[in-house]
Amino acid sequence: MPGPSFCEEFMTNTAVRKAIVTGASTGIGAVYARKLAKRGYDLVTGARNAARLEANASRIREETGRALEVIVADLSKPTEVLKLAQRIAEDATVALLVNNAGVSSQGGVLQNTLADAERLIAVNITAPTLLSIAAAKAFAERGGGAVVNISSVTAFVPEMFDGAYSGPKNYLTSHLGPFL
């Protein structure tokens, strides 16, 4: 009988390994953080809402007893993306990056400003790209690691939905993922 797959081995053999999860204050990111902690990962969680992030972190610590560090970071700001990228590069125990943070716009082009578009691009494209590059380089040096880019079913039919949201999700799925 063949042994466990790489994914099965990676997700269950968590000896002194840490995961970084962006957008971990609510939704999919919060669930990912909780599930990873239950599998034995220590965590670094990031999001821009400090109160919700800390509340989720407290629940996870209480449920699992795992070490969990909170980093308040708005991924639309380059200096805050670099703070997480530096953490990935410098902390040898980081073995998993979950790029979950994302934003969408309300309405179409006429209802949004240039600042809204810049924020969407920064959070949904630039941040996961820079964090994935930092992780890929660090994990290659360490001999292993993984990046999970959370996307959306809208990535597969961007013309059917809000292109400003589904387009970046398509980028994560079709362009960023295969190069890692």
Order of alpha helices (4+ residues) and beta strands (2+ residues): alpha-beta-alpha-beta-alpha-beta-alpha-beta-alpha-alpha-beta-alpha
